[in-house]
């Protein structure tokens, strides 16, 4: 398999696997105390994991200003250090947060806030440009999004960003950004259990990269069978959009049954379950770039190990659809 892919129409080359940096932001919350992170984290281990990923050929790192209320960007910036020029960094804006209390306090879709947020992200990441700048308000008003798209074009002209995208699961919204010259991707949820045919079709029609969040279904496809999760983990009290988990008890049994049914196909050719889930995404479209999360060197190694095994075959892809009744 080609271990690199092109980031849509930008011509920017990235590893076919990106690393998502939500988990390494550590604990944060909303104003009601709802956890928004993945629990406690060891920053030194996070830095080691980023270094290991770099050594294993991963060149694409996706974060957001709000992950850990600024903490993820700081840790990633420190980890990349002098190797910043070797990688493609994506971050997001639109959420408002308090770094002191690590609390998300709301959203702001104004053009003025976009510039303030970009300035702050550049500082936290310790860089003079962002390679891919993404709107993080998934259901922002399309008319306002068109204004923000124009603001992003200004950022490109100023050399502050190289390209931009929207993180949304709505193809109609993504198409608003796609009308901009330097829009090059859409970040959206997709995994072997939750296909997104409308978004893949849009990416193919408009020459965008499909950046895949939740490629392992928030850990369910990583193969760990865990019961109740710790209080600081968003999956312990899943918000409405987070499927596959039940309040306080862990994974949804129906989801686990579907994963069990797929296990033989996904673990073929010596893959782990997680590697098989990533292989499905690469087989799904030549535009996909999955961004699994990580918190440890071991997770970094397992995820990066999927690159050597490549995509599922067309036959295996058809088997998955048959098993799931798609």
N, C-alpha and C positions, 0 to 999 in steps of 0.2 A: 504494500500500500504506500501511496504517497503520504509521507508523514507531515506534509505542509498543505495548507489550503490558502486561497486568496480571499481576503476580506472584502467580498463583494466587488463593487466597481472601483474601489480605491486603488487596487493594485498592491495594497499592503499585504505582504506574505506573513502568515502566522503558522504556528504548529497546529495540526488538525485537532489537537486537544488543548483547550484553555483551562486555566485553574480559576475557580470562583472563590473570592476572598471574603464572603459573608461570614463564614464561621470564625475566621481568625480575628474578626472584630471584637469577639468576646461578648459579654453580656450588655444588653441595652434594653430599653422598654419604651412603651408609650405612656401618655399622661395618666392612664388608668392602671398602670403597673403591669399591663400585659407584656410578657417577655417577647422581644423581637430578635434576640440572638439565639445562639446554639449552646448556651451555657458557658462555663468557665473555660479559659484558654491559657496556654503557656506561651508567652510571646517569643521566648528563645526557641522553643520547639517550632513555632510558626516560621521563624526566620530560617531555621535549619531546613524545614520542609520546602520553602521557596528555593533555597540554594540547591536542594536535591532535585527539584523539578527542573531548574535551569540546566543542571548537569545531565538530565535525562532528555533534554531536547524540547522542553516546554518553553515557548516564547510569548505566550499570550496570557495576561493576567487581568481578570475582571473584578473590579471592586465598586464601591459606591461611597459617597461622602457620609451617608447616614449609618453605614455598617459600624456598630460599636460607637456611634456618634463621633466619627472622625478617626477612631482608633485603627480600623482596618487600613485606611490610607497611610497612616503614619508607619504602621508595621511593614506594609508592603514597600513603602519608600525606603525605609531603613534596610530591608532585606535586599532590595535591588542594588542600592548603593552605586558603585562604579559600573555595574553591569546594566544600568538603565538603557544605554544605547542599543543593547542586544535584544530588547524585548518590546512588545506592543502592549501598552497599558490602556485599559478602558476603565472609566469611572462614570458615575451617574450624579444627576442633580435633580432638585425639585422638592425634596423633603427638608424641613426645617428642624433643627435639633439643638440641644444644649449639651455641649461637651462636658461641662462640669458634672451634671447629674446623669449624663448618658441617657437622655430622654428625647424621643422624637416628639416634637410639639405641634407639628402640622405640615402643611405643604404650601409652596409659593410658586405659581406658574408665571410670574411677571418677568419680562425681559431684564429688568434691572437686577432682580435676584439671580438670574442665570449668570450674570457677569460677576456678582459678588461670590457666588458659589464656586465658579471656576477659579477665581483668584485664590480662594481659600484651599481648594483641592490641590492646585499647583504647589502651594506652600507646604501642605501636609505631605504630599508625595515627594517633595524635594526635586521638582523637575520644572523645566521651562515650557513644556507642552504636554498635552494629553493626546494620545493617538486616536482614541475613540471616545467621544463625549455623548452620554446617553440621557435622554429625558426619563426620569424615574417615576413619573406620575402616569400610571398605566391608563387611567380613564380621563385624562385632561381633555378639555374642550377642543375639538378639532380646529376651530377658528383661531384660538389662542396658540395652538400647536403650530399653525402656519406662521405666526409671528415668531415663535421660538426657533423654527427652522431657519428663518431669515437671520435671526440673531446668531445662530450657529454658523451660517455662511460668513458673517462678519468675523467671528472668531477664527475661521479658517484663513480669511484674508490677512488677519493680524498675526498669523503663525502660532496662535495659542492652542489650536487643536488641528489635527490632520483630517478628521472625518467625524461624522456624528450618526446617531441612531436613536430609536425610541424603544424603551422596554415596555412592551404592551402585548396583550394576547388578542387584540382586535385588529384583523387585517385591514379594515377600513381606516382605522387611525394610522396604522403603519404606512399606508399608502400616502397619507398627507405628508409625512416626512420624506417618503421615497421620491416625491416630486422635486426635492432639492438636489442640486448638482453633487454635493459632497456627502449626502446621506449614503451610507454603504452597508447598513445592516439593520436587522430588527432583532431584539432580544426577546425571546418568548419561551413559555413552558412547552416542553415536549419530552416524552420518554416512551419507552416501549408500551407502557400501559395507557398513555394519554397522547395519542397522535394529534397532529395539528395540520391536517391537509390544506386548509385554507391559507395558512401562513407559509407553508412550503411552496404552494402555488404562487403566492405573491412574490416570494424571494426569487423564484425562477423567472417570473415575468418581468421583474424590475431590476434584475441583476444585483440582488442584495445577499449578504451572508445571513444565514440563520444561526444566531447565537443561542444555544440551548441551555436555558436554566432548568433546574430540577431534572437533570438527565438521569439521576439515580432515584427519582421520586422521593426526594428529601431523605435519602438513606435507605429506604425500603429495598431498593435494588442492589444495595451493597451487601445484602445477605445476612446482616446481623439481626437476630430475633430478640428484640428487647421488650420488656414489659413497660411499666410506667416509667416516664422520663423525668429527669430532675427539673425542679421548678423553674430554673433560669432558661430552659430550652423551649423555644416557640412551639415545638411539637407536643409539649405537655398540655398546652391549652390552645389547640389549633384554631386560628381565625377561620372564617367561612371559606376563604379561597384555598386553604390548605387541605387538600383531600388525602385520604389514605390513613388518617390518624383519628382516634377517638379521644374525647376529652378525658385526660387523666389515666387512660388505660393503655396507651400505646397504639400499635398498628391495628388497622381495620382488618378483621379476619377474611373478608371477601377479597381484599387486595392481596393478602398473603396467599390465598388459594390460587389466584391468577398467576402470581409469581412462581408458585410450585409447579403449575402446569407448564410454564415456559422454561423451567430450569434446564431440562435436557438440551434444548436448542441453544440457550444462551451460554451454557458452560461447555459447549462443543469445542474441539480443537484446543483443549487445555486451558480455556479461559476461566477466570473467576466469574461469578455472577455479575459483578460490577463491570468487568471488562466486556462481557457479552452485551450488557445494556448499552455501553458506549459503541460497541461494534454495530448494534442495530441502528443507531443514529447515523453512523457513517454510511451505512448501506441505504438508509432512507433517502438521502439526497447528497449530491456532491457539494452542496452549499452549507451543510451542517457543521457547526463547531461547538461540541458539548463543553460545558464549563463546570464539571463536578467540584464540589467543595472539598476542603481538606483541613485537618487540624494537626496532622502528625507526619513525620517522615514516612512511616509505613503506608499511610493513605496515599501520599504523593507517589510512592513507588508503585503501589498497586494500580492507581489510575494511569500513570505514565506507561506502565507495562502494557496497557491496551494498544498503544501505538504500534508495537511490534507485531501484534496479531491481526491488525487490520479489520475491515468491515466483514459482516456476515455475507454469505453468498445470497444470490437472488432466490435460490431455493429455500434457504433458511428464513429469509424475509417472508416468503409466502407461507412457510410453516407457522410463523408467529401469528400472521393474520388468521390463518385457519384455526389455530388453537384458541384465539380470542374471539372468534366468530365475527371478524371484521370483513 
